[in-house]
Amino acid sequence: MNSLFQPTFGNRPEQYIGRDGVIEQFMAGLREPVGARNRCTLFLGQRGMGKTALLLELSDRAQKAGYVVARVTAHERMPQAIIEQFQLNGSKFFNDDKRKLTGVSAGALGFSFGLTFSEAAERQYGFRSKMSLLCDKLAEKGKGALVLIDEVSTSAAMREVAAAYQELVGDRKNIAMAMAGLPHAVSSVLNDSVLTFLNRATKVELGLISTNIIRVYYEKAFRSTGITASDSILDRAALVTRGFPYLMQLIGYYMMQYTPEGKEVTSAIMDKAEKSAMSDLDDNVFKPILAPLSDNDVVFLKAMARCGGTVTTAKLQAALGRKGPAIQPYRKRLLEAGVIEAPRRGELVFAVPYLAEHLR
Protein backbone atom coordinates (compact mmCIF):
# COMPACT_ATOMS: atom_id res chain seq x y z
CA MET A 1 0.00 0.00 0.00
CA ASN A 2 2.68 2.48 1.00
CA SER A 3 4.40 2.23 -2.38
CA LEU A 4 1.48 4.10 -3.98
CA PHE A 5 2.48 7.29 -2.16
CA GLN A 6 6.05 8.23 -1.26
CA PRO A 7 6.05 11.72 0.31
CA THR A 8 9.80 11.72 0.95
CA PHE A 9 12.26 13.77 -1.07
CA GLY A 10 14.43 11.55 -3.26
CA ASN A 11 11.86 8.75 -3.42
CA ARG A 12 9.45 7.90 -6.18
CA PRO A 13 5.91 6.57 -5.91
CA GLU A 14 4.79 3.41 -7.66
CA GLN A 15 3.32 5.49 -10.48
CA TYR A 16 4.61 8.81 -11.75
CA ILE A 17 1.71 10.96 -12.92
CA GLY A 18 1.08 14.30 -14.56
CA ARG A 19 4.33 14.64 -16.53
CA ASP A 20 3.66 12.40 -19.53
CA GLY A 21 4.34 15.16 -22.06
CA VAL A 22 7.64 16.11 -20.43
CA ILE A 23 8.81 12.50 -20.32
CA GLU A 24 7.81 11.75 -23.91
CA GLN A 25 9.59 14.89 -25.14
CA PHE A 26 12.86 13.79 -23.56
CA MET A 27 12.52 10.17 -24.68
CA ALA A 28 11.82 11.38 -28.22
CA GLY A 29 15.06 13.37 -27.98
CA LEU A 30 16.99 10.17 -27.24
CA ARG A 31 15.75 8.83 -30.57
CA GLU A 32 16.99 11.93 -32.41
CA PRO A 33 20.53 12.31 -33.83
CA VAL A 34 23.40 13.07 -31.47
CA GLY A 35 23.46 16.78 -30.62
CA ALA A 36 19.71 17.28 -30.96
CA ARG A 37 18.47 19.97 -28.57
CA ASN A 38 16.11 17.70 -26.61
CA ARG A 39 19.00 15.37 -25.73
CA CYS A 40 20.19 17.98 -23.24
CA THR A 41 17.38 19.16 -20.96
CA LEU A 42 17.19 21.34 -17.86
CA PHE A 43 14.27 20.77 -15.49
CA LEU A 44 13.47 23.71 -13.21
CA GLY A 45 11.17 23.63 -10.22
CA GLN A 46 10.78 24.54 -6.60
CA ARG A 47 11.00 21.93 -3.86
CA GLY A 48 8.15 19.46 -4.10
CA MET A 49 7.58 19.76 -7.86
CA GLY A 50 8.84 16.22 -8.49
CA LYS A 51 12.27 16.89 -10.03
CA THR A 52 14.05 13.94 -8.43
CA ALA A 53 11.16 11.58 -9.12
CA LEU A 54 11.23 12.69 -12.75
CA LEU A 55 14.92 11.85 -13.08
CA LEU A 56 14.25 8.41 -11.60
CA GLU A 57 11.47 7.85 -14.13
CA LEU A 58 13.71 8.97 -17.00
CA SER A 59 16.42 6.61 -15.77
CA ASP A 60 14.08 3.61 -15.91
CA ARG A 61 12.72 4.47 -19.34
CA ALA A 62 16.12 5.26 -20.83
CA GLN A 63 17.53 1.93 -19.67
CA LYS A 64 14.67 0.15 -21.42
CA ALA A 65 15.46 2.19 -24.54
CA GLY A 66 19.07 0.98 -24.64
CA TYR A 67 20.93 3.54 -22.53
CA VAL A 68 23.33 3.02 -19.65
CA VAL A 69 22.59 5.66 -17.02
CA ALA A 70 24.80 7.53 -14.57
CA ARG A 71 22.56 9.30 -12.04
CA VAL A 72 24.29 11.58 -9.55
CA THR A 73 23.62 14.52 -7.25
CA ALA A 74 25.89 17.47 -7.97
CA HIS A 75 28.95 17.61 -5.69
CA GLU A 76 32.68 18.26 -5.98
CA ARG A 77 33.52 14.64 -6.92
CA MET A 78 30.76 14.45 -9.51
CA PRO A 79 33.00 13.67 -12.53
CA GLN A 80 34.51 10.62 -10.82
CA ALA A 81 31.07 9.56 -9.57
CA ILE A 82 29.72 9.66 -13.13
CA ILE A 83 32.58 7.46 -14.37
CA GLU A 84 31.97 4.97 -11.55
CA GLN A 85 28.22 4.88 -12.25
CA PHE A 86 28.78 4.09 -15.93
CA GLN A 87 31.25 1.36 -15.04
CA LEU A 88 28.94 -0.14 -12.43
CA ASN A 89 25.71 0.06 -14.45
CA GLY A 90 27.33 -0.94 -17.74
CA SER A 91 29.38 -3.86 -16.44
CA LYS A 92 26.52 -6.37 -16.87
CA PHE A 93 26.78 -5.97 -20.64
CA PHE A 94 30.38 -7.15 -20.53
CA ASN A 95 30.04 -10.31 -18.47
CA ASP A 96 31.40 -12.25 -21.44
CA ASP A 97 34.47 -10.03 -21.65
CA LYS A 98 36.60 -11.22 -18.73
CA ARG A 99 39.83 -11.69 -20.68
CA LYS A 100 42.76 -9.52 -19.70
CA LEU A 101 44.48 -7.87 -22.61
CA THR A 102 48.25 -8.31 -22.70
CA GLY A 103 50.85 -7.31 -25.21
CA VAL A 104 48.74 -4.45 -26.58
CA SER A 105 48.92 -0.71 -26.21
CA ALA A 106 46.94 0.39 -23.15
CA GLY A 107 46.93 3.89 -24.57
CA ALA A 108 45.10 2.67 -27.66
CA LEU A 109 42.44 0.61 -25.95
CA GLY A 110 42.23 2.16 -22.49
CA PHE A 111 40.67 -0.91 -20.82
CA SER A 112 42.15 -3.96 -19.15
CA PHE A 113 38.84 -5.88 -19.27
CA GLY A 114 35.15 -4.98 -19.47
CA LEU A 115 34.74 -1.38 -18.37
CA THR A 116 37.77 -1.42 -16.08
CA PHE A 117 40.39 1.07 -17.20
CA SER A 118 43.96 -0.05 -17.65
CA GLU A 119 46.46 1.26 -15.13
CA ALA A 120 47.92 3.55 -17.79
CA ALA A 121 44.49 4.99 -18.65
CA GLU A 122 43.67 5.54 -14.95
CA ARG A 123 46.87 7.51 -14.51
CA GLN A 124 46.97 9.45 -17.74
CA TYR A 125 43.39 10.21 -18.72
CA GLY A 126 41.04 12.83 -17.31
CA PHE A 127 37.25 12.83 -17.16
CA ARG A 128 36.65 13.81 -20.77
CA SER A 129 38.97 11.14 -22.22
CA LYS A 130 37.57 8.43 -19.96
CA MET A 131 34.04 9.36 -20.94
CA SER A 132 35.01 9.14 -24.61
CA LEU A 133 36.43 5.66 -24.07
CA LEU A 134 33.32 4.57 -22.16
CA CYS A 135 30.98 5.89 -24.86
CA ASP A 136 32.92 3.96 -27.51
CA LYS A 137 32.91 0.79 -25.42
CA LEU A 138 29.18 1.02 -24.71
CA ALA A 139 28.52 1.66 -28.40
CA GLU A 140 30.11 -1.75 -29.13
CA LYS A 141 27.14 -3.25 -27.26
CA GLY A 142 24.63 -0.93 -28.94
CA LYS A 143 24.26 1.23 -25.83
CA GLY A 144 24.12 4.99 -25.40
CA ALA A 145 25.18 6.99 -22.34
CA LEU A 146 22.80 9.16 -20.31
CA VAL A 147 23.98 11.49 -17.53
CA LEU A 148 21.35 12.59 -14.98
CA ILE A 149 22.34 15.34 -12.53
CA ASP A 150 20.13 16.36 -9.63
CA GLU A 151 20.42 19.59 -7.59
CA VAL A 152 22.53 21.20 -10.31
CA SER A 153 24.51 24.30 -9.33
CA THR A 154 27.51 26.29 -10.51
CA SER A 155 30.79 24.66 -9.50
CA ALA A 156 34.15 23.55 -10.89
CA ALA A 157 32.79 20.01 -11.14
CA MET A 158 29.73 21.18 -13.10
CA ARG A 159 31.99 23.11 -15.49
CA GLU A 160 34.14 20.03 -16.06
CA VAL A 161 31.14 17.80 -16.76
CA ALA A 162 29.41 20.33 -19.02
CA ALA A 163 32.58 21.08 -21.02
CA ALA A 164 33.23 17.37 -21.51
CA TYR A 165 29.63 16.80 -22.61
CA GLN A 166 29.88 19.57 -25.21
CA GLU A 167 33.10 18.08 -26.61
CA LEU A 168 31.70 14.54 -26.65
CA VAL A 169 28.65 15.72 -28.59
CA GLY A 170 31.02 17.43 -31.01
CA ASP A 171 32.79 14.10 -31.44
CA ARG A 172 29.41 12.48 -32.25
CA LYS A 173 29.39 10.22 -29.18
CA ASN A 174 25.98 8.79 -28.29
CA ILE A 175 25.53 10.72 -25.06
CA ALA A 176 22.63 12.70 -23.58
CA MET A 177 22.15 14.67 -20.38
CA ALA A 178 19.27 15.79 -18.16
CA MET A 179 19.67 18.09 -15.17
CA ALA A 180 17.28 19.24 -12.48
CA GLY A 181 17.52 22.04 -9.97
CA LEU A 182 15.98 24.99 -8.21
CA PRO A 183 15.28 27.96 -10.51
CA HIS A 184 17.87 30.28 -8.96
CA ALA A 185 20.55 27.56 -9.02
CA VAL A 186 19.90 26.78 -12.67
CA SER A 187 19.87 30.50 -13.43
CA SER A 188 23.39 30.86 -12.02
CA VAL A 189 24.51 27.89 -14.11
CA LEU A 190 23.16 29.46 -17.30
CA ASN A 191 24.84 32.78 -16.51
CA ASP A 192 28.24 31.15 -15.93
CA SER A 193 30.65 32.09 -18.74
CA VAL A 194 31.90 28.51 -19.12
CA LEU A 195 28.41 27.02 -19.19
CA THR A 196 26.67 29.38 -21.59
CA PHE A 197 26.24 26.60 -24.18
CA LEU A 198 23.60 25.12 -21.86
CA ASN A 199 21.37 28.03 -22.82
CA ARG A 200 20.77 26.05 -26.01
CA ALA A 201 19.44 23.11 -24.01
CA THR A 202 15.71 22.46 -23.72
CA LYS A 203 14.37 24.09 -20.53
CA VAL A 204 11.30 22.67 -18.84
CA GLU A 205 9.60 24.39 -15.92
CA LEU A 206 7.86 21.82 -13.76
CA GLY A 207 4.64 23.45 -12.66
CA LEU A 208 1.45 22.27 -11.02
CA ILE A 209 -0.45 19.14 -12.09
CA SER A 210 -4.12 19.17 -13.10
CA THR A 211 -6.32 18.38 -10.11
CA ASN A 212 -8.50 16.31 -12.45
CA ILE A 213 -5.52 14.01 -13.10
CA ILE A 214 -4.85 13.82 -9.36
CA ARG A 215 -8.48 12.91 -8.63
CA VAL A 216 -8.41 10.07 -11.18
CA TYR A 217 -5.20 8.74 -9.64
CA TYR A 218 -6.60 8.92 -6.11
CA GLU A 219 -9.70 7.00 -7.18
CA LYS A 220 -7.65 4.21 -8.80
CA ALA A 221 -5.14 4.08 -5.94
CA PHE A 222 -7.74 3.76 -3.20
CA ARG A 223 -9.79 1.23 -5.16
CA SER A 224 -6.69 -0.95 -5.64
CA THR A 225 -6.18 -1.18 -1.88
CA GLY A 226 -9.82 -1.81 -0.97
CA ILE A 227 -10.29 1.61 0.60
CA THR A 228 -13.58 3.36 -0.19
CA ALA A 229 -13.74 7.09 -0.87
CA SER A 230 -16.89 8.95 -1.88
CA ASP A 231 -16.98 11.37 -4.79
CA SER A 232 -17.09 14.31 -2.40
CA ILE A 233 -14.00 13.06 -0.52
CA LEU A 234 -12.12 12.45 -3.78
CA ASP A 235 -13.05 15.92 -4.99
CA ARG A 236 -11.92 17.46 -1.72
CA ALA A 237 -8.65 15.51 -1.66
CA ALA A 238 -7.74 16.53 -5.20
CA LEU A 239 -8.71 20.18 -4.77
CA VAL A 240 -6.82 20.59 -1.50
CA THR A 241 -3.56 19.63 -3.26
CA ARG A 242 -3.94 22.63 -5.61
CA GLY A 243 -1.97 20.54 -8.10
CA PHE A 244 1.22 20.52 -5.99
CA PRO A 245 2.94 17.13 -6.55
CA TYR A 246 4.48 16.83 -3.08
CA LEU A 247 1.19 17.72 -1.42
CA MET A 248 -0.56 15.16 -3.61
CA GLN A 249 1.78 12.52 -2.17
CA LEU A 250 1.27 13.76 1.40
CA ILE A 251 -2.53 13.84 1.22
CA GLY A 252 -2.73 10.39 -0.37
CA TYR A 253 -0.23 8.94 2.10
CA TYR A 254 -2.02 10.19 5.20
CA MET A 255 -5.46 9.24 3.89
CA MET A 256 -4.22 5.66 3.56
CA GLN A 257 -2.35 5.75 6.86
CA TYR A 258 -5.42 6.87 8.80
CA THR A 259 -8.00 4.67 7.04
CA PRO A 260 -8.26 1.04 8.28
CA GLU A 261 -7.86 -1.52 5.50
CA GLY A 262 -11.11 -2.09 3.63
CA LYS A 263 -12.85 0.85 5.31
CA GLU A 264 -14.08 4.23 4.10
CA VAL A 265 -12.32 7.58 4.19
CA THR A 266 -14.53 9.71 6.42
CA SER A 267 -14.61 13.49 6.74
CA ALA A 268 -12.86 13.16 10.10
CA ILE A 269 -10.06 11.11 8.51
CA MET A 270 -9.79 13.66 5.73
CA ASP A 271 -9.48 16.46 8.29
CA LYS A 272 -6.69 14.60 10.07
CA ALA A 273 -4.88 13.78 6.83
CA GLU A 274 -5.05 17.38 5.67
CA LYS A 275 -3.70 18.68 8.99
CA SER A 276 -0.76 16.27 8.94
CA ALA A 277 0.03 17.06 5.31
CA MET A 278 0.06 20.80 5.91
CA SER A 279 2.40 20.37 8.87
CA ASP A 280 4.86 18.44 6.70
CA LEU A 281 4.51 21.06 3.97
CA ASP A 282 5.53 23.79 6.42
CA ASP A 283 8.61 21.89 7.60
CA ASN A 284 9.81 20.36 4.34
CA VAL A 285 8.94 23.00 1.73
CA PHE A 286 8.18 26.45 3.14
CA LYS A 287 10.98 26.67 5.70
CA PRO A 288 13.69 25.60 3.18
CA ILE A 289 12.29 28.04 0.60
CA LEU A 290 12.34 30.98 3.03
CA ALA A 291 15.60 30.16 4.85
CA PRO A 292 18.05 31.55 2.22
CA LEU A 293 16.04 34.73 1.62
CA SER A 294 16.96 38.10 3.11
CA ASP A 295 14.79 39.82 5.70
CA ASN A 296 13.72 42.35 3.08
CA ASP A 297 12.76 39.55 0.68
CA VAL A 298 10.50 38.10 3.36
CA VAL A 299 8.97 41.53 4.05
CA PHE A 300 8.19 41.75 0.32
CA LEU A 301 6.56 38.29 0.38
CA LYS A 302 4.53 39.03 3.49
CA ALA A 303 3.18 42.18 1.85
CA MET A 304 2.18 40.08 -1.15
CA ALA A 305 0.49 37.56 1.15
CA ARG A 306 -1.52 40.28 2.87
CA CYS A 307 -2.74 41.58 -0.49
CA GLY A 308 -4.06 38.14 -1.40
CA GLY A 309 -4.47 36.45 -4.79
CA THR A 310 -2.93 38.06 -7.85
CA VAL A 311 -1.12 41.20 -6.72
CA THR A 312 -0.64 44.23 -8.93
CA THR A 313 2.55 46.23 -8.74
CA ALA A 314 0.60 49.31 -7.67
CA LYS A 315 -1.11 47.42 -4.83
CA LEU A 316 2.21 46.00 -3.65
CA GLN A 317 3.88 49.40 -3.72
CA ALA A 318 1.08 50.77 -1.55
CA ALA A 319 1.36 47.83 0.89
CA LEU A 320 5.12 48.35 1.20
CA GLY A 321 4.99 52.15 1.17
CA ARG A 322 7.63 52.22 -1.56
CA LYS A 323 7.77 53.39 -5.16
CA GLY A 324 8.43 51.19 -8.19
CA PRO A 325 12.26 51.31 -8.49
CA ALA A 326 12.71 50.52 -4.79
CA ILE A 327 10.97 47.14 -5.01
CA GLN A 328 12.49 46.01 -8.32
CA PRO A 329 15.59 44.27 -6.84
CA TYR A 330 13.41 42.13 -4.54
CA ARG A 331 10.95 41.36 -7.32
CA LYS A 332 13.75 40.30 -9.68
CA ARG A 333 15.51 38.16 -7.05
CA LEU A 334 12.32 36.36 -5.99
CA LEU A 335 11.30 35.73 -9.60
CA GLU A 336 14.71 34.18 -10.33
CA ALA A 337 14.43 32.05 -7.19
CA GLY A 338 11.10 30.71 -8.42
CA VAL A 339 9.26 31.81 -5.28
CA ILE A 340 6.93 34.12 -7.20
CA GLU A 341 5.77 34.34 -10.82
CA ALA A 342 4.60 37.13 -13.11
CA PRO A 343 1.58 35.81 -15.08
CA ARG A 344 1.17 39.19 -16.80
CA ARG A 345 2.98 42.50 -16.89
CA GLY A 346 2.50 44.36 -13.60
CA GLU A 347 1.14 41.29 -11.75
CA LEU A 348 2.67 38.81 -9.31
CA VAL A 349 1.52 35.52 -7.77
CA PHE A 350 3.08 32.96 -5.45
CA ALA A 351 4.65 30.04 -7.33
CA VAL A 352 4.08 27.52 -4.53
CA PRO A 353 0.57 26.76 -3.25
CA TYR A 354 -0.21 27.69 0.38
CA LEU A 355 2.95 29.78 0.79
CA ALA A 356 0.82 32.91 1.16
CA GLU A 357 -1.21 31.24 3.94
CA HIS A 358 2.00 30.14 5.64
CA LEU A 359 3.35 33.70 5.60
CA ARG A 360 0.10 35.13 6.92
JOCOR-V967671 format. One record per run of one state. SS is the DSSP state (a for helix, b for strand, c for the rest). FROM is the first residue (numbers start at 1). LEN is the number of residues. If there is no record, write none. Layout:
ss:SS from:FROM len:LEN
ss:SS from:FROM len:LEN
This chain:
ss:c from:1 len:1
ss:a from:2 len:3
ss:c from:5 len:15
ss:a from:20 len:11
ss:c from:31 len:6
ss:a from:37 len:3
ss:b from:40 len:5
ss:c from:45 len:6
ss:a from:51 len:14
ss:c from:65 len:2
ss:b from:67 len:7
ss:c from:74 len:4
ss:a from:78 len:17
ss:c from:95 len:11
ss:a from:106 len:4
ss:c from:110 len:1
ss:b from:111 len:3
ss:c from:114 len:2
ss:b from:116 len:2
ss:c from:118 len:1
ss:a from:119 len:6
ss:c from:125 len:2
ss:a from:127 len:14
ss:c from:141 len:3
ss:b from:144 len:7
ss:c from:151 len:5
ss:a from:156 len:15
ss:c from:171 len:4
ss:b from:175 len:7
ss:c from:182 len:1
ss:a from:183 len:8
ss:c from:191 len:2
ss:a from:193 len:8
ss:c from:201 len:1
ss:b from:202 len:4
ss:c from:206 len:5
ss:a from:211 len:15
ss:c from:226 len:2
ss:b from:228 len:1
ss:c from:229 len:2
ss:a from:231 len:11
ss:c from:242 len:3
ss:a from:245 len:14
ss:c from:259 len:5
ss:b from:264 len:1
ss:c from:265 len:2
ss:a from:267 len:25
ss:c from:292 len:3
ss:a from:295 len:13
ss:c from:308 len:3
ss:b from:311 len:2
ss:a from:313 len:8
ss:c from:321 len:3
ss:a from:324 len:13
ss:c from:337 len:3
ss:b from:340 len:2
ss:c from:342 len:5
ss:b from:347 len:4
ss:c from:351 len:4
ss:a from:355 len:5
ss:c from:360 len:1
